[in-house]
Amino acid sequence: MIELEGLSKTYADGTVALQGVSLTLDQGMFGLLGPNGAGKTTFLSILVLALEPSSGRRVYDGLDAARAPLRGAIRKRIGFLPQDYKPIPHLTGEEYLLHCARLRRVDISRNRVRELLAGVGLADAARRAAGTYSGGMQRRLGIAQAILHSPRLLVVDEPTAGLDPEERIRFRGLISEVSESTAVLLSTHIVEDVEATCPRLAVIGRGRLLYDGTPTEILRRAAGRLWRVPSGIPLPDGALEVSCRADRQGDVERIVFSEIPVGQPREVGLEEAYAAFLAQQGLRADQSARLEEAA
């Protein structure tokens, strides 16, 4: 179990990026959502020991990260796939994993490497240069490098950004399989990925933990309170615009959160429920700031 207690971070220029975040992580999938500038990157950096918090406590399977001699053992328990991950392009998939194993001082055979590549759907590309892999293939190779040392915690940051729908579905299935034996934290802006994989999620905004619970509870809070409202119609006091969407006729309609009816009822999905939750906090979901085609 990973225990995070009261994590805060203030940078040298006075920017307060994180304020008193406390979470526990155990085996299974855990989603992390939050708008740009919420503090997610700072939180992930602290979680994987790449950044020291200004205050707070981190304990990994009973090992306290405040004790410097234990950090090497803690890092061996963590796998990380960063958002800007790129493999070494001239190495084959097989060579790259063997290189990563040597850097981590993990004793691993070529047969085990081939098993890992097969497990992420790259058996046929094991001897191809990683630089020739598609974006989805590179992300899957990134998962292989992150789990080759059998970590207790896997952290993945925006793993499906830029992937086509088929690759996104494949990738979600892969990390769900990993979560059967490992704690997996999925940080993303793509709410659909969280909805499809995570029985628990957290929302960070303005550096604070705003929510820690189930997607079902976020949905419940918005149920019966979302409405389709055409553009130009004034909203009553207390109504909050969640997003704007273009319908099939090219007209713009708003999705509005309101305790009283203000338009046509809107079926609630996690993306809209999450955006409504942020709107109530005075924030706006990044993805709802765009005009999107209504489903």
C-alpha positions in Angstrom: 0.0 0.0 0.0 1.2 3.5 -0.8 0.2 6.2 1.8 0.5 9.9 0.9 -0.2 12.3 3.7 -0.5 16.1 3.5 1.7 16.5 0.4 2.4 20.2 -0.4 4.8 21.9 -2.8 5.8 25.6 -3.0 8.3 26.4 -5.7 11.2 28.9 -5.2 9.3 31.7 -7.0 6.4 31.4 -4.5 4.1 29.4 -6.7 2.0 27.0 -4.6 1.5 23.9 -6.8 0.2 21.4 -4.2 -1.7 21.9 -0.9 -2.2 19.1 1.6 -3.0 16.2 -0.7 -3.6 12.9 1.1 -4.3 9.6 -0.7 -3.9 5.9 -0.3 -3.2 3.6 -3.3 -3.5 -0.1 -3.4 -3.8 -2.8 -6.0 -6.1 -1.9 -8.9 -6.8 1.0 -11.2 -7.0 4.5 -9.9 -7.8 7.5 -12.1 -6.5 11.0 -11.7 -8.3 13.9 -13.3 -7.8 17.7 -13.2 -7.7 20.7 -15.6 -4.4 22.2 -16.8 -2.5 23.9 -14.0 -4.2 21.8 -11.4 -1.0 20.4 -9.9 -1.2 16.9 -11.4 2.4 17.0 -12.8 3.8 18.2 -9.5 1.9 15.4 -7.7 3.1 12.7 -10.1 6.7 14.0 -9.8 6.5 13.8 -6.0 4.8 10.3 -6.2 7.6 8.8 -8.3 10.4 10.5 -6.2 11.5 12.8 -9.0 10.6 15.9 -6.8 10.7 16.5 -3.1 7.6 17.9 -1.5 7.8 21.0 0.7 5.9 19.1 3.4 4.1 15.8 3.8 4.8 12.1 4.1 5.2 9.3 1.5 5.2 5.7 2.6 5.6 2.8 0.1 4.8 -0.7 1.6 6.0 0.6 4.9 9.1 2.3 3.6 9.2 6.0 4.4 10.6 8.2 1.6 11.9 10.7 4.1 14.6 8.2 4.9 17.2 8.7 2.2 18.8 5.2 2.5 15.4 3.7 1.6 14.8 5.6 -1.6 16.7 3.1 -3.8 14.4 0.3 -2.5 11.3 2.5 -3.0 12.3 3.3 -6.6 12.5 -0.4 -7.4 8.8 -0.6 -6.4 7.8 2.1 -8.9 7.2 1.9 -12.7 6.7 5.1 -14.6 5.4 5.9 -18.1 5.7 9.7 -18.6 3.7 11.7 -21.0 6.7 12.6 -23.2 8.0 9.0 -23.3 10.2 8.1 -26.2 12.3 4.9 -26.6 15.9 5.0 -27.9 15.1 4.9 -31.6 18.0 2.9 -33.0 17.5 0.0 -30.5 15.2 -2.8 -31.3 12.3 -3.4 -28.9 14.2 -6.4 -27.5 17.5 -4.5 -27.2 15.8 -1.5 -25.5 14.2 -3.6 -22.8 17.5 -5.3 -22.1 19.1 -1.9 -21.9 16.4 -0.7 -19.4 17.0 -3.9 -17.3 20.7 -3.2 -17.1 20.1 0.4 -16.0 17.8 -0.9 -13.3 20.2 -3.7 -12.4 17.5 -6.3 -13.1 18.7 -9.7 -14.0 16.4 -10.7 -17.0 16.8 -13.2 -19.8 16.1 -12.7 -23.5 13.2 -15.2 -23.1 11.6 -13.1 -20.4 12.1 -9.9 -22.5 10.3 -11.7 -25.4 7.5 -12.7 -23.0 7.1 -9.1 -22.0 7.0 -7.9 -25.6 4.4 -10.6 -26.4 2.4 -9.5 -23.4 2.1 -6.0 -24.8 1.4 -7.2 -28.3 4.9 -6.5 -29.8 6.2 -10.0 -30.4 6.3 -9.5 -34.1 8.1 -6.2 -33.7 10.7 -7.4 -31.2 13.6 -7.1 -33.6 12.5 -3.9 -35.3 14.0 -0.5 -34.4 11.8 1.2 -31.8 12.0 4.4 -33.8 9.9 2.7 -36.5 7.1 1.9 -34.1 3.8 3.7 -34.3 2.7 5.9 -31.4 0.6 3.2 -29.9 3.4 0.6 -30.2 5.8 3.0 -28.5 3.3 3.4 -25.6 3.0 -0.3 -25.3 6.8 -0.6 -25.3 6.7 2.1 -22.6 4.5 -0.1 -20.4 6.9 -3.1 -20.9 9.8 -1.0 -19.7 7.8 0.2 -16.8 6.8 -3.2 -15.5 9.9 -5.3 -16.4 11.1 -5.1 -12.7 7.6 -6.1 -11.4 6.8 -2.8 -9.6 4.2 -2.5 -6.9 3.1 0.9 -8.3 2.7 1.8 -12.0 2.2 5.5 -12.8 1.1 6.3 -16.4 0.7 10.0 -17.5 -1.6 10.7 -20.5 -0.9 7.3 -22.0 -3.5 7.4 -24.8 -3.2 11.1 -25.9 -2.9 11.2 -29.7 -3.8 7.5 -30.2 -6.5 6.3 -32.5 -9.6 4.7 -31.0 -8.4 1.2 -31.7 -5.1 1.7 -30.0 -6.7 3.5 -27.1 -9.0 0.5 -26.4 -6.0 -1.9 -26.7 -3.9 0.2 -24.4 -6.8 0.4 -21.8 -7.1 -3.4 -21.9 -3.3 -3.7 -21.3 -3.1 -1.5 -18.3 -6.3 -3.1 -16.8 -4.5 -6.5 -17.0 -1.4 -5.0 -15.3 -3.7 -3.7 -12.5 -4.7 -7.2 -11.5 -1.4 -7.5 -9.6 -0.2 -3.9 -9.3 -1.5 -0.5 -8.2 -1.9 1.5 -11.4 -2.4 5.3 -11.3 -3.7 6.7 -14.6 -3.4 10.4 -15.0 -5.3 11.7 -18.0 -7.5 14.4 -19.6 -9.5 11.8 -21.4 -12.4 11.0 -19.1 -13.5 8.1 -21.2 -10.3 6.2 -20.3 -11.1 6.6 -16.6 -14.7 5.7 -17.1 -13.6 2.5 -18.9 -11.0 1.3 -16.5 -11.0 2.9 -13.0 -13.4 2.0 -10.1 -11.9 4.9 -8.1 -10.8 8.3 -9.1 -9.4 11.5 -7.7 -9.8 15.1 -8.9 -7.2 17.7 -8.3 -7.8 21.4 -8.8 -5.8 24.5 -7.8 -3.3 22.1 -6.1 -6.0 20.7 -3.8 -7.6 17.3 -3.7 -11.3 18.0 -4.6 -12.6 14.5 -4.8 -11.6 10.9 -4.0 -14.3 8.3 -4.6 -16.1 6.3 -7.3 -17.1 7.5 -10.8 -20.7 6.4 -9.8 -20.8 9.1 -7.1 -19.7 11.8 -9.6 -22.5 10.6 -11.9 -25.0 10.6 -9.1 -24.3 14.2 -8.2 -25.1 15.3 -11.8 -28.1 12.9 -12.4 -31.3 14.9 -13.3 -29.4 18.2 -13.2 -27.9 18.5 -16.7 -29.9 20.2 -19.5 -29.5 21.0 -23.1 -30.0 24.8 -23.6 -29.8 26.6 -27.0 -27.3 29.4 -27.4 -28.6 32.8 -26.5 -31.1 31.8 -23.9 -30.4 33.5 -20.6 -29.8 31.3 -17.6 -31.4 31.7 -14.2 -29.4 32.3 -11.0 -27.6 29.2 -9.8 -27.4 27.6 -13.3 -23.9 26.8 -14.5 -22.7 26.4 -18.1 -20.7 23.1 -18.2 -19.8 23.1 -21.9 -20.8 24.2 -25.4 -21.4 21.7 -28.2 -22.2 22.0 -31.9 -25.2 19.8 -32.9 -25.6 18.1 -36.3 -27.2 21.2 -37.8 -24.3 23.3 -36.9 -26.2 25.2 -34.1 -24.5 25.7 -30.7 -26.1 24.4 -27.6 -25.0 24.6 -24.0 -24.9 21.8 -21.5 -26.0 23.4 -18.2 -26.0 22.2 -14.6 -29.1 23.3 -12.7 -31.2 22.1 -9.8 -34.4 23.2 -11.7 -35.3 22.4 -15.3 -33.9 25.0 -17.8 -34.1 23.1 -21.1 -34.2 19.5 -22.4 -32.8 16.8 -20.1 -29.3 15.7 -20.9 -28.2 12.1 -20.5 -25.4 12.0 -18.0 -22.0 10.5 -18.9 -18.9 10.8 -16.8 -17.4 13.5 -19.0 -20.3 15.8 -18.5 -20.7 14.9 -14.8 -17.0 15.6 -14.2 -17.3 18.9 -16.1 -20.3 19.8 -13.9 -18.3 19.0 -10.8 -15.5 21.3 -11.8 -18.0 24.0 -12.7 -19.3 23.9 -9.2 -15.8 24.4 -8.0 -15.3 27.4 -10.2 -13.1 25.5 -12.6 -13.6 24.4 -16.2 -12.6 21.0 -17.7 -10.1 21.5 -20.5 -12.0 19.2 -22.9 -15.3 21.0 -22.4 -13.8 24.4 -23.4 -13.9 23.3 -27.0 -16.9 23.1 -29.3 -17.5 19.4 -29.9 -19.9 17.6 -32.1 -22.9 16.3 -30.1 -23.2 12.5 -30.1 
